[in-house]
Amino acid sequence: MSDPLARYINQPEPGHRNEESATGGRHDEDGPVAPSLGPAQSAQHQAPHQQQSHAGQPSFGDQPEFNPPVPHTGPPRPERYGQYAAAPPQYAPQVAAHAQQGYQQQYHEHQQQQPHFDPESTAQFYNGRPVDPLQQRHRAAMEMSSVVVRPSGKLRPEKGWRRWLYLLTRINMGLSPDEVYERELFESIRKVVTPPRGTAEGFYVAVLSLKGGVGKTTLTMLLGSVFAIVRGAAALAVDADPDAGNLITRARKQTEKTVAQLVASADQLSGAIAVREMTNQNEANLEVLAGEDYVDAQRPFSADDWRTVKEVVHKYYSIVLADCGTGLHTDAARAVLDSAWAVVLLCDACVDSARAAALAVDWLRGHGYMDLAGRVVIVVDHTKPGKSPANLEEIKAKLAAQVGEDRVFEMPFDSHIETGGEIDIRLISPEVRRRATEICARLSEWFDKPRRV
């Protein structure tokens, strides 16, 4: 038996005709038909209500009342679409108030028994703090991006017996521990350089020593070449020696222009192409700004010259190395130190030269460069073949006490460097290349730690 309340579940709004009319659902196209409730129809409506009252359903009494509609005094209601849009409000049957309240009470009790889920309830709090639902969705996406994905295969070895095994048998043993270590060094060198706040300058390194002939210019070329190759971008080496250095003798000379011409025409230089015309470039993509020839030089390289060079090139090079002279008391050396993020000190594999390197660190601490003294890397260079008569382990230990054990490096002797000509990184021994790479990786730890401005 059908539920007599089913017809009232979707109760029409007052003023609109119910979907099932008293005439059996018929509707004349010419106009609405008034319902007629005779004795027979009254009995038919009364019987189902009486049967449902025995089943525990609310009773409607003897007969539903049809009260006259209350006139509407408010703003006009919007018309409904469909065939009952124009139905007069007085023909909508009115359910008894107590019956309607009884059904609504049962309906709400049924709704309360159903599980309720708020789709944003889980996004309202995160670690006990309120969180915007949109931020919660973004957080979920970010957490998903941190999922570790296993590599689909092994990289082919390029060195050692693993490489030969792969070439002969196609058995891929993966990279050797040495290759993995080298890739870690490369990853450090490729870090992004973070300039000081409010500036756009690159990473400046001062390469200096208190004694000549210890390989300062050579190391400048080595470090610059490694930076250029690994980072895949041009690096710049500047001859900042006031006594007309020989940096260009270690590079491939492509132009007769020097730092003096760049300073003289600084106002006319605009763009990377114009600056590139002033420099030389080697096979490693390292650009070299040559110093003035000692015979032709009208004056020594000064602090103003360095500031002008820095103002011109800072837009185009993220790595700049300055090949300084052998003194620290000159104005040019002070200007370079004021711009430097780090210092590379050179010394020979002898006691006298190592003592000079330690004195240079003390000088930095005592002359207003305390922060820079904490960014010093010392390189003990073997400029001659054979074993040094000095105890190198003791020398390195004393230097490590000044700057830290991880900032002291020993550079092996290399026959290609000894020739005194152009340095080709491809002809350098693997040991020297690896040591230069390690020094660059150590310097790269300050890429995201700008100097104090």
ZAMARGU-4260 file (C-alpha; in steps of 0.2 Angstrom, whole numbers, plus 5000, padded with zeros to 4 digits):
<rodrens>
0) 5000/5000/5000 | 5007/5017/4995 | 5012/5030/5008 | 4999/5043/5009 | 5013/5056/5014
5) 5023/5053/4998 | 5013/5066/4989 | 5018/5079/5002 | 5036/5075/5003 | 5040/5089/4990
10) 5028/5101/4997 | 5024/5115/4984 | 5027/5133/4989 | 5011/5142/4994 | 5004/5151/4979
15) 5008/5137/4967 | 4998/5122/4962 | 5002/5104/4968 | 5009/5093/4954 | 4995/5080/4957
20) 4978/5089/4957 | 4962/5083/4963 | 4956/5080/4945 | 4969/5066/4943 | 4983/5076/4936
25) 4974/5083/4921 | 4976/5101/4916 | 4967/5111/4903 | 4977/5121/4891 | 4964/5135/4892
30) 4966/5137/4911 | 4966/5129/4927 | 4953/5117/4933 | 4946/5119/4951 | 4947/5103/4961
35) 4930/5095/4966 | 4929/5085/4981 | 4913/5076/4982 | 4907/5063/4995 | 4915/5048/4985
40) 4932/5056/4984 | 4931/5061/5002 | 4929/5043/5007 | 4943/5038/4996 | 4955/5050/5004
45) 4949/5046/5021 | 4952/5027/5020 | 4971/5027/5017 | 4973/5039/5032 | 4964/5029/5044
50) 4974/5013/5039 | 4990/5022/5041 | 4986/5029/5058 | 4985/5010/5064 | 5003/5008/5058
55) 5010/5022/5069 | 5009/5036/5056 | 5002/5053/5061 | 4983/5055/5059 | 4976/5069/5049
60) 4958/5068/5057 | 4943/5064/5047 | 4947/5074/5032 | 4960/5086/5026 | 4955/5104/5027
65) 4956/5115/5012 | 4958/5133/5019 | 4956/5148/5008 | 4973/5155/5003 | 4980/5170/5012
70) 4982/5185/5001 | 5000/5189/4997 | 5005/5206/5001 | 5024/5205/4998 | 5034/5208/4982
75) 5028/5197/4967 | 5035/5180/4967 | 5045/5174/4952 | 5036/5163/4939 | 5040/5145/4938
80) 5044/5137/4922 | 5033/5122/4916 | 5015/5118/4914 | 5010/5123/4932 | 5018/5140/4931
85) 5002/5150/4931 | 4992/5139/4943 | 4982/5150/4955 | 4988/5149/4973 | 4970/5145/4980
90) 4970/5127/4973 | 4985/5121/4982 | 4979/5109/4995 | 4985/5113/5013 | 4991/5100/5025
95) 4986/5100/5043 | 4999/5109/5053 | 5001/5095/5066 | 5002/5082/5052 | 5016/5092/5043
100) 5026/5094/5059 | 5025/5076/5063 | 5032/5071/5046 | 5046/5084/5047 | 5051/5078/5064
105) 5053/5060/5057 | 5062/5066/5042 | 5074/5076/5052 | 5077/5061/5064 | 5081/5050/5049
110) 5093/5063/5042 | 5102/5064/5059 | 5105/5045/5058 | 5114/5046/5042 | 5133/5049/5042
115) 5137/5067/5039 | 5154/5071/5030 | 5161/5089/5028 | 5173/5088/5013 | 5182/5103/5020
120) 5183/5097/5038 | 5199/5088/5036 | 5207/5104/5029 | 5202/5115/5043 | 5216/5111/5054
125) 5234/5105/5052 | 5245/5101/5067 | 5232/5110/5078 | 5232/5126/5068 | 5218/5132/5056
130) 5223/5131/5038 | 5214/5137/5023 | 5207/5123/5012 | 5215/5129/4996 | 5232/5129/5005
135) 5228/5112/5012 | 5226/5106/4994 | 5242/5114/4989 | 5251/5106/5003 | 5245/5089/4998
140) 5252/5092/4980 | 5269/5098/4988 | 5270/5082/4999 | 5267/5071/4984 | 5281/5080/4974
145) 5293/5074/4987 | 5290/5056/4984 | 5306/5047/4979 | 5306/5039/4962 | 5318/5025/4959
150) 5329/5027/4943 | 5324/5016/4929 | 5342/5011/4926 | 5361/5013/4930 | 5372/5026/4923
155) 5386/5019/4912 | 5403/5020/4919 | 5416/5031/4911 | 5431/5027/4920 | 5441/5012/4927
160) 5438/4994/4925 | 5419/4996/4925 | 5420/5005/4909 | 5430/4992/4901 | 5419/4978/4907
165) 5404/4987/4900 | 5413/4990/4883 | 5418/4971/4882 | 5402/4963/4889 | 5389/4976/4890
170) 5387/4972/4909 | 5383/4989/4917 | 5390/4989/4935 | 5385/5007/4937 | 5396/5022/4942
175) 5411/5018/4953 | 5413/5027/4970 | 5425/5039/4962 | 5413/5044/4949 | 5399/5046/4961
180) 5411/5058/4971 | 5415/5068/4956 | 5396/5070/4952 | 5393/5076/4969 | 5407/5089/4967
185) 5399/5095/4951 | 5382/5096/4959 | 5390/5108/4972 | 5398/5119/4959 | 5382/5121/4949
190) 5373/5129/4963 | 5365/5146/4960 | 5375/5161/4966 | 5364/5172/4978 | 5370/5190/4977
195) 5369/5202/4992 | 5353/5210/4995 | 5349/5224/4984 | 5363/5220/4972 | 5366/5209/4956
200) 5384/5205/4958 | 5392/5188/4956 | 5404/5178/4966 | 5421/5187/4968 | 5436/5177/4973
205) 5453/5185/4977 | 5468/5174/4973 | 5483/5181/4982 | 5500/5177/4990 | 5513/5186/5000
210) 5527/5178/4989 | 5529/5177/4970 | 5532/5161/4960 | 5520/5150/4970 | 5508/5147/4956
215) 5495/5160/4959 | 5492/5165/4941 | 5491/5146/4937 | 5478/5142/4950 | 5468/5157/4944
220) 5467/5149/4927 | 5463/5132/4934 | 5449/5137/4945 | 5441/5148/4932 | 5442/5134/4919
225) 5434/5122/4931 | 5420/5134/4935 | 5417/5138/4917 | 5416/5120/4911 | 5406/5113/4925
230) 5393/5127/4926 | 5392/5129/4908 | 5393/5148/4908 | 5407/5160/4905 | 5418/5164/4920
235) 5430/5179/4921 | 5447/5180/4927 | 5454/5198/4929 | 5472/5203/4930 | 5472/5214/4946
240) 5491/5214/4949 | 5497/5232/4951 | 5514/5227/4944 | 5507/5222/4927 | 5504/5203/4929
245) 5506/5189/4917 | 5489/5182/4917 | 5487/5183/4898 | 5502/5172/4896 | 5493/5158/4903
250) 5478/5161/4891 | 5474/5161/4873 | 5477/5179/4867 | 5463/5185/4855 | 5464/5204/4857
255) 5476/5217/4861 | 5464/5226/4872 | 5467/5226/4891 | 5460/5232/4907 | 5466/5249/4904
260) 5455/5251/4888 | 5440/5244/4897 | 5442/5257/4911 | 5444/5271/4898 | 5429/5266/4888
265) 5418/5260/4902 | 5404/5273/4898 | 5402/5267/4880 | 5402/5248/4885 | 5384/5242/4885
270) 5379/5224/4882 | 5388/5208/4884 | 5395/5208/4866 | 5404/5225/4869 | 5412/5218/4885
275) 5417/5201/4876 | 5427/5211/4864 | 5438/5217/4878 | 5442/5199/4884 | 5451/5183/4878
280) 5444/5166/4879 | 5452/5149/4882 | 5446/5131/4877 | 5436/5130/4894 | 5426/5145/4890
285) 5435/5155/4903 | 5437/5173/4898 | 5452/5183/4903 | 5454/5202/4905 | 5472/5205/4902
290) 5482/5218/4912 | 5492/5232/4904 | 5510/5227/4898 | 5523/5233/4910 | 5532/5242/4897
295) 5517/5251/4890 | 5508/5254/4906 | 5506/5272/4911 | 5502/5269/4929 | 5499/5254/4940
300) 5482/5246/4942 | 5472/5255/4955 | 5457/5254/4967 | 5447/5265/4955 | 5451/5254/4941
305) 5445/5238/4950 | 5428/5247/4955 | 5426/5252/4937 | 5429/5235/4930 | 5417/5228/4943
310) 5403/5240/4938 | 5405/5235/4920 | 5406/5216/4921 | 5395/5212/4936 | 5380/5210/4925
315) 5387/5197/4913 | 5397/5185/4924 | 5392/5175/4939 | 5410/5170/4944 | 5424/5183/4944
320) 5442/5178/4950 | 5454/5192/4953 | 5473/5188/4951 | 5480/5200/4964 | 5498/5205/4967
325) 5509/5199/4981 | 5505/5213/4993 | 5490/5217/5004 | 5494/5235/5008 | 5490/5242/4991
330) 5474/5251/4987 | 5470/5239/4973 | 5472/5224/4985 | 5460/5233/4997 | 5447/5236/4984
335) 5447/5218/4978 | 5446/5212/4996 | 5431/5224/4999 | 5422/5215/4985 | 5428/5197/4988
340) 5416/5183/4994 | 5431/5172/4997 | 5450/5172/4997 | 5462/5159/4990 | 5479/5160/4997
345) 5494/5151/4989 | 5510/5145/4997 | 5524/5134/4991 | 5528/5117/4999 | 5541/5125/5010
350) 5541/5132/5028 | 5545/5150/5023 | 5530/5151/5011 | 5518/5142/5022 | 5523/5155/5036
355) 5518/5169/5024 | 5501/5161/5021 | 5498/5161/5040 | 5503/5179/5041 | 5491/5184/5028
360) 5476/5176/5037 | 5482/5186/5053 | 5483/5202/5043 | 5465/5199/5037 | 5459/5197/5055
365) 5468/5213/5061 | 5463/5225/5047 | 5444/5224/5046 | 5442/5208/5036 | 5437/5196/5050
370) 5422/5190/5040 | 5433/5187/5025 | 5446/5178/5036 | 5433/5165/5039 | 5432/5161/5021
375) 5450/5158/5016 | 5456/5142/5007 | 5474/5139/5007 | 5483/5129/4993 | 5500/5121/4996
380) 5507/5121/4978 | 5521/5109/4972 | 5529/5120/4959 | 5544/5108/4957 | 5545/5089/4954
385) 5550/5077/4968 | 5547/5077/4986 | 5548/5092/4997 | 5561/5092/5011 | 5549/5100/5023
390) 5536/5089/5033 | 5521/5093/5023 | 5509/5085/5035 | 5515/5096/5049 | 5514/5111/5038
395) 5496/5107/5033 | 5491/5104/5051 | 5497/5121/5056 | 5488/5129/5042 | 5472/5119/5046
400) 5473/5127/5064 | 5471/5144/5056 | 5457/5141/5043 | 5450/5123/5046 | 5456/5106/5040
405) 5443/5105/5026 | 5451/5122/5019 | 5469/5116/5016 | 5473/5108/4999 | 5489/5101/4992
410) 5491/5103/4973 | 5502/5090/4965 | 5515/5095/4952 | 5510/5095/4934 | 5522/5095/4919
415) 5510/5104/4908 | 5509/5119/4920 | 5528/5119/4921 | 5530/5124/4903 | 5524/5141/4907
420) 5513/5143/4892 | 5495/5143/4889 | 5486/5131/4901 | 5474/5119/4892 | 5463/5110/4905
425) 5462/5095/4894 | 5481/5092/4896 | 5481/5094/4915 | 5484/5078/4924 | 5469/5070/4932
430) 5476/5072/4950 | 5477/5091/4947 | 5460/5092/4939 | 5452/5083/4953 | 5461/5095/4966
435) 5455/5110/4957 | 5438/5103/4956 | 5438/5100/4975 | 5444/5118/4978 | 5430/5125/4967
440) 5417/5114/4976 | 5423/5121/4993 | 5422/5138/4987 | 5404/5135/4980 | 5398/5132/4998
445) 5398/5151/5000 | 5387/5154/4984 | 5372/5156/4994 | 5380/5165/5008 | 5384/5183/5001
450) 5397/5194/5008 | 5392/5208/5020 | 5388/5224/5011
</rodrens>
